Amino acid sequence: MQGANLLGWSGIYVPTGTPAPAVARLAEVTRAALRDPDVVRLFDSTGTILLDSTDGRALASMLDEELLRMEPLIASLGIGRG
């Protein structure tokens, strides 16, 4: 679609109320996995850019901004929010 700029991204989410030690441990092992040389090579080979952030508020804010940015495109295609 002309003028569209789409980027794929992903994040890891946990349910509200997940104990802080569990969240911290998940962040720790995720960071370790994403620093593994084999994992880095795999992501590099696909052109994926890894961002080292475990700030849930920043992820939520980015998602909100992305949804606002995409609303005109979504509406123009007649796609409703599910």
Number of C-alpha atoms within 10 A of each C-alpha: 6 4 5 8 7 9 6 5 9 7 9 10 10 11 7 6 7 9 10 9 9 11 15 12 11 15 17 12 11 14 15 11 13 15 14 11 10 11 13 15 13 12 14 12 9 8 9 13 10 13 8 11 11 17 9 13 9 11 16 13 11 12 13 12 11 13 12 12 11 14 14 11 13 14 11 8 9 9 10 8 7 3
